[in-house]
Amino acid sequence: MDIKTLTVGPIATNCYIVDTGSNTNIVIDPGFGEEKIIARLKSDGKKTTHIIYTHSHWDHTGAGKALKQYSQAEVIMGENGLKIPDKSGESIASLMGVESSAAAPDRFLKDGDKINSGEVEFTVKETPGHSPGGILLFAEYAIFCGDTIFYNSIGRTDLPDGDYDSLLKSIKEKILTADENLKLYPGHGPATTVGREKEKNPYLN
């Protein structure tokens, strides 16, 4: 499993292209920069099987429609996610001088669901708190965690439908119980590990 990180959009969202073997890949959180993302997909020359939103905020879904049109991949997200497309998010993006156009999900995910692409199986874990419908994707040695947790920080809960207590519960029950060597790939900022955040994240100690 090879992971490429593309930093896209006005608030530096991490979009991940994950090579899943057997000439396939998935795209996680295509926030913006559809030209940049599609150029990389063309360069890789693999079939994109899924486009996955870790949650429905505009900075994680904004290039979804363009990628769907290009790849015809299945678009999926957590079953409790907010309505897609998010018109309020598109308005915010417009104020920042970028276009946000999410593709509506083809399918919704719930806790414990599996996603199979190529030779890799992803396990879904729901993590409400930052946003309804927030999910983690566990895959081999990695966890794709959206805006649930970051290097030395945690997701915002001052946005609509955020809840601080729910977020901390999600982190402690779904992330801190995992193998400490697992690498965390967040929605913004550098990658980290479960063990590092368990020991040093000031919001968790």
C-alpha positions as CSV (number, residue, x, y, z in Angstrom):
1,M,0.0,0.0,0.0
2,D,1.6,3.2,-1.2
3,I,0.2,6.6,0.0
4,K,0.6,9.9,-1.8
5,T,-0.4,13.1,0.0
6,L,-1.5,16.1,-2.0
7,T,-2.0,19.3,-0.1
8,V,-4.9,21.2,-1.7
9,G,-7.1,24.2,-1.2
10,P,-7.0,27.4,0.8
11,I,-6.7,25.7,4.2
12,A,-4.2,23.1,3.2
13,T,-6.3,20.0,3.2
14,N,-4.6,16.6,2.8
15,C,-6.0,14.6,-0.1
16,Y,-4.7,11.0,-0.1
17,I,-4.2,8.8,-3.1
18,V,-3.8,5.3,-1.8
19,D,-2.4,2.6,-4.2
20,T,-4.2,-0.5,-3.3
21,G,-2.5,-2.9,-5.6
22,S,-3.9,-4.8,-8.6
23,N,-3.6,-1.6,-10.6
24,T,-6.2,0.2,-8.4
25,N,-6.3,3.1,-6.0
26,I,-8.7,5.1,-3.9
27,V,-8.9,8.9,-3.2
28,I,-9.6,10.1,0.3
29,D,-10.8,13.7,1.0
30,P,-10.6,15.4,-2.4
31,G,-10.9,18.9,-1.0
32,F,-9.9,21.1,-3.9
33,G,-7.4,21.1,-6.7
34,E,-9.2,18.7,-9.0
35,E,-6.7,19.5,-11.8
36,K,-3.8,18.6,-9.5
37,I,-5.5,15.4,-8.3
38,I,-6.6,14.2,-11.7
39,A,-3.1,14.9,-13.2
40,R,-1.7,12.6,-10.5
41,L,-4.3,9.9,-11.2
42,K,-3.5,10.1,-14.9
43,S,0.2,9.8,-14.2
44,D,-0.4,6.8,-12.0
45,G,-2.5,5.2,-14.7
46,K,-4.6,3.1,-12.2
47,K,-8.3,2.6,-11.8
48,T,-9.8,4.6,-9.0
49,T,-12.4,2.4,-7.3
50,H,-13.6,4.7,-4.5
51,I,-13.7,8.3,-3.5
52,I,-14.1,8.5,0.2
53,Y,-15.1,11.5,2.3
54,T,-14.0,11.2,6.0
55,H,-16.7,13.8,6.7
56,S,-18.8,16.2,4.8
57,H,-17.1,19.6,5.4
58,W,-16.5,21.5,2.2
59,D,-12.7,21.5,2.4
60,H,-12.8,17.7,2.2
61,T,-15.3,17.2,-0.6
62,G,-14.9,20.2,-2.9
63,A,-13.3,18.3,-5.8
64,G,-15.6,15.3,-5.5
65,K,-17.8,16.1,-8.4
66,A,-14.9,16.5,-10.9
67,L,-13.3,13.3,-9.7
68,K,-16.5,11.4,-10.0
69,Q,-16.9,12.6,-13.6
70,Y,-13.3,11.7,-14.4
71,S,-13.1,8.3,-12.7
72,Q,-16.7,7.0,-12.3
73,A,-15.5,5.7,-8.9
74,E,-18.0,5.0,-6.1
75,V,-18.4,8.0,-3.8
76,I,-18.9,6.9,-0.1
77,M,-19.1,8.5,3.4
78,G,-20.4,7.9,6.9
79,E,-24.2,7.3,7.1
80,N,-24.8,10.1,9.6
81,G,-23.1,12.7,7.4
82,L,-24.7,16.0,6.6
83,K,-26.4,16.5,3.3
84,I,-24.1,16.5,0.2
85,P,-23.7,18.9,-1.6
86,D,-23.3,21.3,1.3
87,K,-24.5,24.7,-0.1
88,S,-23.2,26.6,2.9
89,G,-19.8,25.1,2.3
90,E,-19.9,26.0,-1.3
91,S,-20.6,29.6,-0.3
92,I,-17.7,29.7,2.1
93,A,-15.4,28.3,-0.6
94,S,-16.6,31.0,-3.0
95,L,-15.7,33.7,-0.5
96,M,-12.2,32.2,-0.4
97,G,-11.9,32.4,-4.2
98,V,-12.2,28.7,-4.9
99,E,-15.0,26.5,-6.2
100,S,-16.4,23.6,-4.1
101,S,-18.5,21.1,-5.8
102,A,-19.1,17.8,-4.0
103,A,-20.5,14.7,-5.6
104,A,-23.4,13.2,-3.7
105,P,-22.6,9.8,-2.1
106,D,-23.5,6.6,-3.9
107,R,-23.4,4.7,-0.6
108,F,-23.2,5.4,3.1
109,L,-21.0,3.6,5.6
110,K,-21.6,2.5,9.2
111,D,-19.3,1.4,12.0
112,G,-17.6,-1.9,11.2
113,D,-18.2,-1.8,7.4
114,K,-15.4,-3.0,5.1
115,I,-14.2,-1.3,1.9
116,N,-12.3,-3.5,-0.5
117,S,-10.1,-2.1,-3.2
118,G,-7.5,-4.1,-5.0
119,E,-5.5,-6.0,-2.4
120,V,-6.4,-3.8,0.5
121,E,-9.3,-3.9,2.9
122,F,-10.3,-0.8,4.9
123,T,-12.4,-1.0,8.1
124,V,-14.7,1.9,8.9
125,K,-15.0,3.3,12.4
126,E,-17.4,6.1,13.2
127,T,-16.0,9.0,15.1
128,P,-18.7,11.7,15.8
129,G,-17.6,14.9,17.4
130,H,-16.0,17.1,14.8
131,S,-18.8,16.5,12.4
132,P,-21.8,14.1,12.1
133,G,-20.8,11.1,10.0
134,G,-17.1,11.4,10.7
135,I,-15.2,8.2,10.1
136,L,-11.8,6.6,10.4
137,L,-10.4,4.3,7.8
138,F,-8.2,1.5,9.2
139,A,-5.9,-0.1,6.6
140,E,-2.9,-2.3,7.4
141,Y,-0.4,0.0,9.2
142,A,-2.3,3.2,8.7
143,I,-5.4,5.1,9.9
144,F,-6.9,7.9,7.8
145,C,-8.5,10.0,10.4
146,G,-9.9,13.2,8.7
147,D,-10.3,16.0,11.2
148,T,-10.8,13.8,14.3
149,I,-7.2,14.1,15.4
150,F,-4.0,15.9,14.3
151,Y,-0.4,16.2,15.3
152,N,-0.6,17.8,18.7
153,S,-4.2,18.7,18.3
154,I,-7.8,17.5,17.8
155,G,-10.6,18.5,15.5
156,R,-12.6,21.7,16.0
157,T,-16.0,21.4,17.8
158,D,-17.1,25.0,17.5
159,L,-18.6,24.4,14.0
160,P,-22.3,23.5,13.5
161,D,-23.1,20.0,15.0
162,G,-19.7,19.7,16.6
163,D,-19.5,18.2,20.1
164,Y,-16.3,18.3,22.3
165,D,-17.3,15.4,24.6
166,S,-18.2,13.2,21.7
167,L,-15.0,14.0,19.9
168,L,-12.8,13.1,22.9
169,K,-14.9,9.9,23.4
170,S,-14.3,9.0,19.7
171,I,-10.5,9.5,20.0
172,K,-10.1,7.6,23.3
173,E,-12.3,4.6,22.2
174,K,-11.4,4.3,18.5
175,I,-7.8,5.7,18.2
176,L,-6.0,5.5,21.5
177,T,-7.0,1.8,21.8
178,A,-5.3,0.9,18.5
179,D,-1.7,-0.3,18.1
180,E,0.6,2.5,19.1
181,N,2.8,2.0,16.0
182,L,-0.1,2.7,13.6
183,K,0.5,5.8,11.5
184,L,-2.2,8.5,11.6
185,Y,-2.9,10.4,8.3
186,P,-5.0,13.5,9.3
187,G,-7.0,15.9,7.2
188,H,-4.5,18.7,7.8
189,G,-0.9,18.9,8.8
190,P,1.8,16.2,9.2
191,A,1.3,12.5,9.8
192,T,1.8,11.2,13.3
193,T,1.3,7.9,15.2
194,V,-1.1,6.6,17.8
195,G,1.6,6.3,20.4
196,R,3.0,9.8,19.8
197,E,-0.4,11.4,20.3
198,K,-1.3,9.2,23.2
199,E,1.9,10.4,25.0
200,K,2.3,14.0,23.9
201,N,-1.0,15.5,22.5
202,P,-1.9,18.2,25.0
203,Y,-5.6,17.8,24.4
204,L,-5.5,14.2,25.5
205,N,-3.3,14.5,28.6
